[in-house]
């Protein structure tokens, strides 16, 4: 059951998390991940995008706003499943940098 939320939605954190998910997707695609794995990552990104849109469209205390919270919390838990403590961050960072700089940006440079 969905509980009504009044506390401020963490828009910046949700956007940050969406950026991480996008980098995870880019890295997974570049290493030839399976279609199922790519769909799983994309589904998390979709939940985050929908959560952000709902939070921006509905005021606190409404069903839409509370749904935004539920989607964001569910997606955050799934990100933890996608990238665990043993996943090296360097390939993810390189994938993100390649998307930002068109391949012309390097870490530390």
N, CA, C and O atoms as CSV, one atom per row, in Angstrom:
chain,resi,resn,atom,element,x,y,z
A,1,UNK,N,N,0.836,-1.183,0.000
A,1,UNK,CA,C,0.000,0.000,0.000
A,1,UNK,C,C,0.880,1.245,0.000
A,1,UNK,O,O,1.889,1.305,0.703
A,2,UNK,N,N,0.499,2.209,-0.772
A,2,UNK,CA,C,1.260,3.444,-0.906
A,2,UNK,C,C,0.901,4.399,0.224
A,2,UNK,O,O,-0.270,4.724,0.422
A,3,UNK,N,N,1.903,4.843,0.956
A,3,UNK,CA,C,1.649,5.825,2.017
A,3,UNK,C,C,1.893,7.231,1.465
A,3,UNK,O,O,2.803,7.445,0.665
A,4,UNK,N,N,1.086,8.162,1.894
A,4,UNK,CA,C,1.174,9.543,1.416
A,4,UNK,C,C,2.416,10.191,2.008
A,4,UNK,O,O,2.660,10.122,3.212
A,5,UNK,N,N,3.201,10.826,1.131
A,5,UNK,CA,C,4.455,11.463,1.527
A,5,UNK,C,C,4.321,12.974,1.449
A,5,UNK,O,O,3.722,13.513,0.518
A,6,UNK,N,N,4.887,13.643,2.436
A,6,UNK,CA,C,4.900,15.105,2.464
A,6,UNK,C,C,6.317,15.665,2.441
A,6,UNK,O,O,6.516,16.846,2.156
A,7,UNK,N,N,7.306,14.820,2.741
A,7,UNK,CA,C,8.685,15.293,2.823
A,7,UNK,C,C,9.215,15.630,1.426
A,7,UNK,O,O,8.781,15.044,0.434
A,8,UNK,N,N,10.153,16.573,1.355
A,8,UNK,CA,C,10.667,17.015,0.058
A,8,UNK,C,C,11.264,15.855,-0.739
A,8,UNK,O,O,11.973,15.009,-0.194
A,9,UNK,N,N,10.969,15.835,-2.018
A,9,UNK,CA,C,11.518,14.813,-2.908
A,9,UNK,C,C,12.961,15.181,-3.248
A,9,UNK,O,O,13.238,16.341,-3.555
A,10,UNK,N,N,13.883,14.225,-3.201
A,10,UNK,CA,C,15.301,14.514,-3.473
A,10,UNK,C,C,15.591,14.576,-4.982
A,10,UNK,O,O,16.204,13.665,-5.539
A,11,UNK,N,N,15.149,15.652,-5.629
A,11,UNK,CA,C,15.302,15.766,-7.080
A,11,UNK,C,C,16.751,15.656,-7.529
A,11,UNK,O,O,17.058,14.913,-8.461
A,12,UNK,N,N,17.638,16.385,-6.878
A,12,UNK,CA,C,19.045,16.344,-7.297
A,12,UNK,C,C,19.622,14.950,-7.168
A,12,UNK,O,O,20.323,14.485,-8.066
A,13,UNK,N,N,19.340,14.279,-6.072
A,13,UNK,CA,C,19.852,12.926,-5.870
A,13,UNK,C,C,19.274,11.964,-6.905
A,13,UNK,O,O,19.984,11.096,-7.412
A,14,UNK,N,N,17.988,12.116,-7.218
A,14,UNK,CA,C,17.369,11.248,-8.228
A,14,UNK,C,C,17.995,11.493,-9.597
A,14,UNK,O,O,18.214,10.552,-10.360
A,15,UNK,N,N,18.279,12.743,-9.906
A,15,UNK,CA,C,18.936,13.054,-11.188
A,15,UNK,C,C,20.355,12.498,-11.213
A,15,UNK,O,O,20.800,11.973,-12.234
A,16,UNK,N,N,21.063,12.610,-10.098
A,16,UNK,CA,C,22.410,12.032,-10.009
A,16,UNK,C,C,22.359,10.526,-10.232
A,16,UNK,O,O,23.166,9.972,-10.978
A,17,UNK,N,N,21.413,9.874,-9.583
A,17,UNK,CA,C,21.275,8.434,-9.715
A,17,UNK,C,C,20.926,8.044,-11.150
A,17,UNK,O,O,21.408,7.030,-11.654
A,18,UNK,N,N,20.097,8.842,-11.801
A,18,UNK,CA,C,19.773,8.587,-13.200
A,18,UNK,C,C,21.032,8.689,-14.068
A,18,UNK,O,O,21.206,7.902,-14.999
A,19,UNK,N,N,21.895,9.638,-13.772
A,19,UNK,CA,C,23.159,9.746,-14.505
A,19,UNK,C,C,24.030,8.520,-14.310
A,19,UNK,O,O,24.668,8.055,-15.255
A,20,UNK,N,N,24.064,7.997,-13.110
A,20,UNK,CA,C,24.833,6.778,-12.840
A,20,UNK,C,C,24.250,5.602,-13.623
A,20,UNK,O,O,24.987,4.800,-14.196
A,21,UNK,N,N,22.930,5.510,-13.639
A,21,UNK,CA,C,22.286,4.422,-14.384
A,21,UNK,C,C,22.597,4.544,-15.871
A,21,UNK,O,O,22.845,3.537,-16.535
A,22,UNK,N,N,22.588,5.751,-16.393
A,22,UNK,CA,C,22.930,5.947,-17.811
A,22,UNK,C,C,24.367,5.512,-18.091
A,22,UNK,O,O,24.647,4.902,-19.123
A,23,UNK,N,N,25.274,5.826,-17.170
A,23,UNK,CA,C,26.669,5.403,-17.345
A,23,UNK,C,C,26.785,3.883,-17.250
A,23,UNK,O,O,27.543,3.275,-18.005
A,24,UNK,N,N,26.051,3.268,-16.339
A,24,UNK,CA,C,26.042,1.808,-16.240
A,24,UNK,C,C,25.560,1.188,-17.543
A,24,UNK,O,O,26.127,0.203,-18.015
A,25,UNK,N,N,24.514,1.764,-18.124
A,25,UNK,CA,C,23.982,1.251,-19.383
A,25,UNK,C,C,25.028,1.377,-20.497
A,25,UNK,O,O,25.252,0.433,-21.254
A,26,UNK,N,N,25.654,2.530,-20.591
A,26,UNK,CA,C,26.656,2.743,-21.643
A,26,UNK,C,C,27.816,1.768,-21.505
A,26,UNK,O,O,28.299,1.225,-22.499
A,27,UNK,N,N,28.260,1.546,-20.275
A,27,UNK,CA,C,29.359,0.600,-20.041
A,27,UNK,C,C,28.929,-0.816,-20.374
A,27,UNK,O,O,29.683,-1.557,-21.005
A,28,UNK,N,N,27.731,-1.204,-19.962
A,28,UNK,CA,C,27.242,-2.554,-20.233
A,28,UNK,C,C,27.101,-2.784,-21.733
A,28,UNK,O,O,27.464,-3.846,-22.239
A,29,UNK,N,N,26.578,-1.797,-22.439
A,29,UNK,CA,C,26.436,-1.922,-23.892
A,29,UNK,C,C,27.795,-2.050,-24.565
A,29,UNK,O,O,27.957,-2.845,-25.491
A,30,UNK,N,N,28.781,-1.266,-24.101
A,30,UNK,CA,C,30.098,-1.296,-24.731
A,30,UNK,C,C,30.825,-2.628,-24.507
A,30,UNK,O,O,31.670,-3.015,-25.315
A,31,UNK,N,N,30.503,-3.326,-23.421
A,31,UNK,CA,C,31.155,-4.627,-23.181
A,31,UNK,C,C,30.333,-5.783,-23.731
A,31,UNK,O,O,30.687,-6.946,-23.537
A,32,UNK,N,N,29.240,-5.472,-24.412
A,32,UNK,CA,C,28.444,-6.506,-25.058
A,32,UNK,C,C,27.509,-7.250,-24.128
A,32,UNK,O,O,27.302,-8.453,-24.292
A,33,UNK,N,N,26.943,-6.557,-23.155
A,33,UNK,CA,C,26.000,-7.176,-22.224
A,33,UNK,C,C,24.798,-7.733,-22.985
A,33,UNK,O,O,24.491,-7.296,-24.094
A,34,UNK,N,N,24.138,-8.688,-22.380
A,34,UNK,CA,C,22.969,-9.303,-23.012
A,34,UNK,C,C,21.817,-8.301,-23.113
A,34,UNK,O,O,21.767,-7.304,-22.394
A,35,UNK,N,N,20.918,-8.593,-24.005
A,35,UNK,CA,C,19.734,-7.752,-24.174
A,35,UNK,C,C,18.945,-7.709,-22.865
A,35,UNK,O,O,18.428,-6.658,-22.486
A,36,UNK,N,N,18.851,-8.839,-22.179
A,36,UNK,CA,C,18.121,-8.882,-20.907
A,36,UNK,C,C,18.770,-7.963,-19.877
A,36,UNK,O,O,18.068,-7.255,-19.154
A,37,UNK,N,N,20.099,-7.964,-19.800
A,37,UNK,CA,C,20.794,-7.080,-18.858
A,37,UNK,C,C,20.576,-5.615,-19.217
A,37,UNK,O,O,20.359,-4.785,-18.335
A,38,UNK,N,N,20.633,-5.297,-20.496
A,38,UNK,CA,C,20.406,-3.921,-20.926
A,38,UNK,C,C,18.973,-3.483,-20.627
A,38,UNK,O,O,18.741,-2.341,-20.230
A,39,UNK,N,N,18.029,-4.374,-20.813
A,39,UNK,CA,C,16.628,-4.050,-20.499
A,39,UNK,C,C,16.447,-3.816,-18.999
A,39,UNK,O,O,15.687,-2.936,-18.593
A,40,UNK,N,N,17.139,-4.596,-18.186
A,40,UNK,CA,C,17.036,-4.433,-16.731
A,40,UNK,C,C,17.564,-3.066,-16.308
A,40,UNK,O,O,16.960,-2.395,-15.472
A,41,UNK,N,N,18.683,-2.657,-16.882
A,41,UNK,CA,C,19.254,-1.345,-16.562
A,41,UNK,C,C,18.319,-0.242,-17.055
A,41,UNK,O,O,18.060,0.726,-16.340
A,42,UNK,N,N,17.815,-0.393,-18.277
A,42,UNK,CA,C,16.913,0.614,-18.844
A,42,UNK,C,C,15.638,0.752,-18.014
A,42,UNK,O,O,15.105,1.853,-17.880
A,43,UNK,N,N,15.149,-0.344,-17.463
A,43,UNK,CA,C,13.936,-0.292,-16.641
A,43,UNK,C,C,14.162,0.549,-15.383
A,43,UNK,O,O,13.269,1.278,-14.951
A,44,UNK,N,N,15.349,0.447,-14.802
A,44,UNK,CA,C,15.670,1.262,-13.630
A,44,UNK,C,C,15.695,2.742,-14.028
A,44,UNK,O,O,15.162,3.593,-13.316
A,45,UNK,N,N,16.308,3.030,-15.151
A,45,UNK,CA,C,16.336,4.410,-15.643
A,45,UNK,C,C,14.935,4.939,-15.907
A,45,UNK,O,O,14.631,6.088,-15.587
A,46,UNK,N,N,14.085,4.105,-16.489
A,46,UNK,CA,C,12.700,4.523,-16.740
A,46,UNK,C,C,11.976,4.854,-15.443
A,46,UNK,O,O,11.255,5.848,-15.362
A,47,UNK,N,N,12.172,4.008,-14.419
A,47,UNK,CA,C,11.542,4.288,-13.121
A,47,UNK,C,C,12.017,5.619,-12.554
A,47,UNK,O,O,11.218,6.391,-12.024
A,48,UNK,N,N,13.313,5.888,-12.663
A,48,UNK,CA,C,13.839,7.153,-12.145
A,48,UNK,C,C,13.291,8.345,-12.925
A,48,UNK,O,O,12.921,9.356,-12.327
A,49,UNK,N,N,13.235,8.240,-14.245
A,49,UNK,CA,C,12.680,9.329,-15.057
A,49,UNK,C,C,11.220,9.583,-14.697
A,49,UNK,O,O,10.797,10.733,-14.585
A,50,UNK,N,N,10.455,8.517,-14.517
A,50,UNK,CA,C,9.054,8.671,-14.151
A,50,UNK,C,C,8.915,9.265,-12.752
A,50,UNK,O,O,8.036,10.091,-12.508
A,51,UNK,N,N,9.779,8.845,-11.840
A,51,UNK,CA,C,9.739,9.395,-10.478
A,51,UNK,C,C,10.002,10.897,-10.493
A,51,UNK,O,O,9.306,11.661,-9.824
A,52,UNK,N,N,10.994,11.312,-11.246
A,52,UNK,CA,C,11.333,12.733,-11.343
A,52,UNK,C,C,10.167,13.509,-11.945
A,52,UNK,O,O,9.801,14.573,-11.446
A,53,UNK,N,N,9.585,12.978,-13.014
A,53,UNK,CA,C,8.460,13.655,-13.667
A,53,UNK,C,C,7.260,13.764,-12.731
A,53,UNK,O,O,6.610,14.808,-12.676
A,54,UNK,N,N,6.965,12.707,-12.003
A,54,UNK,CA,C,5.844,12.741,-11.059
A,54,UNK,C,C,6.082,13.747,-9.940
A,54,UNK,O,O,5.183,14.498,-9.562
A,55,UNK,N,N,7.314,13.752,-9.411
A,55,UNK,CA,C,7.632,14.672,-8.311
A,55,UNK,C,C,7.535,16.127,-8.754
A,55,UNK,O,O,7.140,16.995,-7.976
A,56,UNK,N,N,7.895,16.386,-10.001
A,56,UNK,CA,C,7.816,17.757,-10.512
A,56,UNK,C,C,6.373,18.166,-10.841
A,56,UNK,O,O,6.035,19.349,-10.801
A,57,UNK,N,N,5.536,17.189,-11.162
A,57,UNK,CA,C,4.169,17.487,-11.598
A,57,UNK,C,C,3.144,17.520,-10.464
A,57,UNK,O,O,2.061,18.081,-10.629
A,58,UNK,N,N,3.476,16.922,-9.312
A,58,UNK,CA,C,2.483,16.793,-8.240
A,58,UNK,C,C,3.011,17.370,-6.933
A,58,UNK,O,O,4.180,17.179,-6.600
A,59,UNK,N,N,2.171,18.063,-6.199
A,59,UNK,CA,C,2.609,18.636,-4.918
A,59,UNK,C,C,2.698,17.566,-3.826
A,59,UNK,O,O,2.061,16.516,-3.920
A,60,UNK,N,N,3.497,17.846,-2.788
A,60,UNK,CA,C,3.583,16.920,-1.651
A,60,UNK,C,C,2.203,16.622,-1.079
A,60,UNK,O,O,1.313,17.473,-1.087
A,61,UNK,N,N,2.045,15.406,-0.586
A,61,UNK,CA,C,0.790,15.012,0.018
A,61,UNK,C,C,-0.216,14.430,-0.963
A,61,UNK,O,O,-1.318,14.049,-0.568
A,62,UNK,N,N,0.156,14.357,-2.249
A,62,UNK,CA,C,-0.744,13.791,-3.255
A,62,UNK,C,C,-0.299,12.384,-3.621
A,62,UNK,O,O,0.825,11.973,-3.334
A,63,UNK,N,N,-1.200,11.661,-4.255
A,63,UNK,CA,C,-0.899,10.301,-4.687
A,63,UNK,C,C,0.244,10.288,-5.702
A,63,UNK,O,O,1.123,9.428,-5.641
A,64,UNK,N,N,0.231,11.245,-6.637
A,64,UNK,CA,C,1.295,11.313,-7.641
A,64,UNK,C,C,2.653,11.559,-7.020
A,64,UNK,O,O,3.636,10.933,-7.418
A,65,UNK,N,N,2.727,12.457,-6.055
A,65,UNK,CA,C,3.981,12.767,-5.373
A,65,UNK,C,C,4.464,11.549,-4.585
A,65,UNK,O,O,5.649,11.217,-4.595
A,66,UNK,N,N,3.534,10.897,-3.910
A,66,UNK,CA,C,3.893,9.709,-3.129
A,66,UNK,C,C,4.344,8.570,-4.032
A,66,UNK,O,O,5.228,7.796,-3.666
A,67,UNK,N,N,3.741,8.469,-5.203
A,67,UNK,CA,C,4.163,7.471,-6.179
A,67,UNK,C,C,5.581,7.756,-6.669
A,67,UNK,O,O,6.355,6.832,-6.921
A,68,UNK,N,N,5.918,9.041,-6.801
A,68,UNK,CA,C,7.284,9.413,-7.190
A,68,UNK,C,C,8.285,8.877,-6.174
A,68,UNK,O,O,9.314,8.311,-6.545
A,69,UNK,N,N,7.983,9.056,-4.903
A,69,UNK,CA,C,8.852,8.547,-3.836
A,69,UNK,C,C,8.997,7.033,-3.939
A,69,UNK,O,O,10.109,6.512,-3.852
A,70,UNK,N,N,7.897,6.329,-4.121
A,70,UNK,CA,C,7.929,4.863,-4.178
A,70,UNK,C,C,8.773,4.384,-5.359
A,70,UNK,O,O,9.571,3.456,-5.224
A,71,UNK,N,N,8.593,5.021,-6.513
A,71,UNK,CA,C,9.380,4.639,-7.693
A,71,UNK,C,C,10.869,4.911,-7.480
A,71,UNK,O,O,11.711,4.081,-7.825
A,72,UNK,N,N,11.190,6.065,-6.916
A,72,UNK,CA,C,12.596,6.419,-6.693
A,72,UNK,C,C,13.248,5.454,-5.704
A,72,UNK,O,O,14.384,5.026,-5.911
A,73,UNK,N,N,12.546,5.118,-4.647
A,73,UNK,CA,C,13.115,4.203,-3.658
A,73,UNK,C,C,13.298,2.804,-4.242
A,73,UNK,O,O,14.305,2.148,-3.976
A,74,UNK,N,N,12.340,2.349,-5.028
A,74,UNK,CA,C,12.460,1.040,-5.674
A,74,UNK,C,C,13.644,1.040,-6.645
A,74,UNK,O,O,14.433,0.096,-6.669
A,75,UNK,N,N,13.761,2.093,-7.434
A,75,UNK,CA,C,14.859,2.185,-8.400
A,75,UNK,C,C,16.210,2.238,-7.694
A,75,UNK,O,O,17.170,1.615,-8.145
A,76,UNK,N,N,16.288,2.970,-6.600
A,76,UNK,CA,C,17.554,3.059,-5.856
A,76,UNK,C,C,17.994,1.689,-5.373
A,76,UNK,O,O,19.179,1.362,-5.431
A,77,UNK,N,N,17.066,0.897,-4.904
A,77,UNK,CA,C,17.404,-0.453,-4.476
A,77,UNK,C,C,17.889,-1.316,-5.619
A,77,UNK,O,O,18.794,-2.133,-5.450
A,78,UNK,N,N,17.289,-1.136,-6.786
A,78,UNK,CA,C,17.696,-1.915,-7.952
A,78,UNK,C,C,19.048,-1.473,-8.484
A,78,UNK,O,O,19.783,-2.293,-9.034
A,79,UNK,N,N,19.400,-0.194,-8.337
A,79,UNK,CA,C,20.735,0.253,-8.755
A,79,UNK,C,C,21.786,-0.473,-7.926
A,79,UNK,O,O,22.832,-0.868,-8.440
A,80,UNK,N,N,21.500,-0.644,-6.646
A,80,UNK,CA,C,22.421,-1.377,-5.788
A,80,UNK,C,C,22.643,-2.802,-6.247
A,80,UNK,O,O,23.717,-3.366,-6.033
A,81,UNK,N,N,21.644,-3.387,-6.873
A,81,UNK,CA,C,21.784,-4.732,-7.415
A,81,UNK,C,C,22.584,-4.730,-8.715
A,81,UNK,O,O,23.285,-5.695,-9.020
A,82,UNK,N,N,22.476,-3.640,-9.480
A,82,UNK,CA,C,23.185,-3.555,-10.757
A,82,UNK,C,C,24.681,-3.333,-10.569
A,82,UNK,O,O,25.498,-3.899,-11.295
A,83,UNK,N,N,25.027,-2.515,-9.600
A,83,UNK,CA,C,26.445,-2.189,-9.358
A,83,UNK,C,C,26.738,-2.480,-7.899
A,83,UNK,O,O,26.331,-1.730,-7.011
A,84,UNK,N,N,27.437,-3.558,-7.659
A,84,UNK,CA,C,27.753,-3.905,-6.276
A,84,UNK,C,C,29.161,-3.444,-5.926
A,84,UNK,O,O,29.831,-2.805,-6.736
A,85,UNK,N,N,29.596,-3.762,-4.741
A,85,UNK,CA,C,30.890,-3.281,-4.238
A,85,UNK,C,C,32.067,-3.812,-5.039
A,85,UNK,O,O,33.141,-3.211,-5.009
A,86,UNK,N,N,31.900,-4.913,-5.750
A,86,UNK,CA,C,33.031,-5.457,-6.499
A,86,UNK,C,C,33.064,-4.978,-7.950
A,86,UNK,O,O,33.991,-5.314,-8.688
A,87,UNK,N,N,32.076,-4.207,-8.362
A,87,UNK,CA,C,32.073,-3.674,-9.712
A,87,UNK,C,C,33.062,-2.517,-9.798
A,87,UNK,O,O,32.908,-1.521,-9.091
A,88,UNK,N,N,34.080,-2.637,-10.659
A,88,UNK,CA,C,35.026,-1.524,-10.772
A,88,UNK,C,C,34.359,-0.296,-11.391
A,88,UNK,O,O,33.616,-0.399,-12.367
A,89,UNK,N,N,34.635,0.842,-10.816
A,89,UNK,CA,C,34.007,2.081,-11.274
A,89,UNK,C,C,34.675,2.651,-12.519
A,89,UNK,O,O,34.029,3.370,-13.281
A,90,UNK,N,N,35.941,2.353,-12.742
A,90,UNK,CA,C,36.672,2.960,-13.858
A,90,UNK,C,C,35.974,2.768,-15.207
A,90,UNK,O,O,35.848,3.744,-15.947
A,91,UNK,N,N,35.517,1.572,-15.565
A,91,UNK,CA,C,34.838,1.445,-16.867
A,91,UNK,C,C,33.556,2.264,-16.948
A,91,UNK,O,O,33.198,2.759,-18.016
A,92,UNK,N,N,32.873,2.404,-15.832
A,92,UNK,CA,C,31.638,3.187,-15.812
A,92,UNK,C,C,31.955,4.662,-16.008
A,92,UNK,O,O,31.270,5.359,-16.757
A,93,UNK,N,N,32.991,5.132,-15.333
A,93,UNK,CA,C,33.413,6.529,-15.478
A,93,UNK,C,C,33.876,6.786,-16.909
A,93,UNK,O,O,33.528,7.812,-17.492
A,94,UNK,N,N,34.659,5.866,-17.485
A,94,UNK,CA,C,35.110,6.039,-18.877
A,94,UNK,C,C,33.924,6.101,-19.834
A,94,UNK,O,O,33.917,6.906,-20.765
A,95,UNK,N,N,32.923,5.254,-19.606
A,95,UNK,CA,C,31.737,5.269,-20.466
A,95,UNK,C,C,31.014,6.608,-20.358
A,95,UNK,O,O,30.567,7.156,-21.365
A,96,UNK,N,N,30.900,7.134,-19.141
A,96,UNK,CA,C,30.246,8.428,-18.947
A,96,UNK,C,C,31.049,9.543,-19.604
A,96,UNK,O,O,30.480,10.421,-20.253
A,97,UNK,N,N,32.359,9.512,-19.439
A,97,UNK,CA,C,33.204,10.536,-20.054
A,97,UNK,C,C,33.111,10.497,-21.575
A,97,UNK,O,O,33.096,11.541,-22.226
A,98,UNK,N,N,33.048,9.317,-22.128
A,98,UNK,CA,C,32.934,9.190,-23.587
A,98,UNK,C,C,31.624,9.811,-24.073
A,98,UNK,O,O,31.576,10.416,-25.144
A,99,UNK,N,N,30.577,9.660,-23.290
A,99,UNK,CA,C,29.290,10.248,-23.686
A,99,UNK,C,C,29.324,11.765,-23.591
A,99,UNK,O,O,28.707,12.452,-24.405
A,100,UNK,N,N,30.041,12.292,-22.601
A,100,UNK,CA,C,30.107,13.738,-22.409
A,100,UNK,C,C,31.000,14.380,-23.463
A,100,UNK,O,O,30.627,15.378,-24.079
A,101,UNK,N,N,32.180,13.802,-23.668
A,101,UNK,CA,C,33.155,14.416,-24.549
A,101,UNK,C,C,33.266,13.792,-25.917
A,101,UNK,O,O,34.203,14.088,-26.658
A,102,UNK,N,N,32.343,12.944,-26.263
A,102,UNK,CA,C,32.416,12.291,-27.570
A,102,UNK,C,C,33.672,11.469,-27.725
A,102,UNK,O,O,34.158,11.284,-28.841
A,103,UNK,N,N,34.211,10.966,-26.615
A,103,UNK,CA,C,35.412,10.154,-26.659
A,103,UNK,C,C,36.690,10.964,-26.533
A,103,UNK,O,O,37.779,10.391,-26.538
A,104,UNK,N,N,36.582,12.304,-26.417
A,104,UNK,CA,C,37.759,13.157,-26.361
A,104,UNK,C,C,38.163,13.539,-24.948
A,104,UNK,O,O,39.154,14.247,-24.766
A,105,UNK,N,N,37.425,13.090,-23.946
A,105,UNK,CA,C,37.724,13.423,-22.558
A,105,UNK,C,C,38.311,12.191,-21.885
A,105,UNK,O,O,37.816,11.080,-22.074
A,106,UNK,N,N,39.375,12.387,-21.092
A,106,UNK,CA,C,39.975,11.259,-20.401
A,106,UNK,C,C,39.977,11.553,-18.905
A,106,UNK,O,O,40.038,12.713,-18.498
A,107,UNK,N,N,39.911,10.498,-18.081
A,107,UNK,CA,C,39.940,10.723,-16.630
A,107,UNK,C,C,41.207,11.439,-16.209
A,107,UNK,O,O,42.303,11.091,-16.648
A,108,UNK,N,N,41.054,12.435,-15.360
A,108,UNK,CA,C,42.194,13.175,-14.835
A,108,UNK,C,C,42.816,14.133,-15.816
A,108,UNK,O,O,43.851,14.734,-15.528
A,109,UNK,N,N,42.202,14.286,-16.972
A,109,UNK,CA,C,42.820,15.145,-17.972
A,109,UNK,C,C,41.955,16.168,-18.428
A,109,UNK,O,O,42.342,16.971,-19.276
